Amino acid sequence: MDAPDKSRLTMEQFCGKVCAFVRFSPDHDAITAELTGHMEEHRDALLEAHPDMTLWDAETAAARAMGDPEELGRALNESHSPLLGWFQIWFRRAVWTLAALILLVTLPQAGELATDLTAPLSHGLNMDSLLEHYDERDVVADFTPAATWQYQGYTFSIPRAAVIRASDGTLTLFYTMQASHPNPWLRGPQFDPWLWAEDDLGNPYSSYGQVIPYQSSAVLSGGGLTRSYPFASYYDLWVDQIDPAASSLTLRFDRYGENAIYFTLPLKGGT
């Protein structure tokens, strides 16, 4: 088969010959698109000026008007350096990877802020602030529960819990809950809106997920995610207005009736 005549190249053939001299192949598509756009404009102008011209004649004339494809290809090769081109590609990939990592780190923090905003203003305390003003509080109990429980691959535990007596005589339980998982990508399970409590006298302490929206006064069990790490997340939680006659409190997560979390804490004593 004879090689195509340089003076009668189609637009596609012309672009192929130009790109054959450009070493940086990732730019071939962009070069082809730009050259094709110029040739199509010239072709359309020829067809408008010469209605009797065939489409093939107009396309080959437009390609011929672009000049020698080898000379054009060598010139474009100088401005499309492989070194600079690959540097730009890997730089963009590095930027997108960094952005993705930043997003993975900041999303849990954004979730923490959103959760904190749902708490009533009367519950400004958390475990850290409680410990900072420990001597100013009427601490009824302070202990480190040893029990753990498993749910959907997570291991839940309570590193520390404290009970304080309010001015009206009722009790408030503050506690930190840890949710750990061997997979570093599984962080911050959303169980806390449905974690409610019940004391040994049968009094329930409802959570956000159990009350009608906007009835914040009915929420007596709450809190949210405060710290998230690759293998563990921590929650500052509370149960408010506990009957002072109660001696223990049971935390429950049974949104689907499975008693996934069922853990009893004492309300008095401890070290």
HELIX and SHEET records of a PDB file:
HELIX    1   1 LYS A    6  ARG A    8  5                                   3    
HELIX    2   2 MET A   11  CYS A   19  1                                   9    
HELIX    3   3 SER A   25  ASP A   27  5                                   3    
HELIX    4   4 HIS A   28  ALA A   49  1                                  22    
HELIX    5   5 LEU A   55  ALA A   65  1                                  11    
HELIX    6   6 PRO A   69  SER A   79  1                                  11    
HELIX    7   7 PRO A   82  LEU A  117  1                                  36    
HELIX    8   8 LEU A  121  HIS A  123  5                                   3    
HELIX    9   9 MET A  127  GLU A  132  1                                   6    
HELIX   10  10 TYR A  134  GLU A  136  5                                   3    
HELIX   11  11 ASP A  192  TRP A  194  5                                   3    
HELIX   12  12 TYR A  208  GLN A  210  5                                   3    
HELIX   13  13 SER A  216  ALA A  218  5                                   3    
SHEET    1   A 4 THR A 148  TYR A 151  0                                        
SHEET    2   A 4 TYR A 154  ARG A 165 -1                                        
SHEET    3   A 4 VAL A 139  PHE A 143 -1                                        
SHEET    4   A 4 GLY A 269  GLY A 270  1                                        
SHEET    1   B 5 THR A 148  TYR A 151  0                                        
SHEET    2   B 5 TYR A 154  ARG A 165 -1                                        
SHEET    3   B 5 LEU A 171  SER A 180 -1                                        
SHEET    4   B 5 ALA A 232  ILE A 242 -1                                        
SHEET    5   B 5 SER A 221  SER A 228 -1                                        
SHEET    1   C 4 PRO A 204  TYR A 205  0                                        
SHEET    2   C 4 TRP A 196  ASP A 199 -1                                        
SHEET    3   C 4 SER A 248  PHE A 253 -1                                        
SHEET    4   C 4 ILE A 261  PRO A 266 -1                                        
END                                                                             
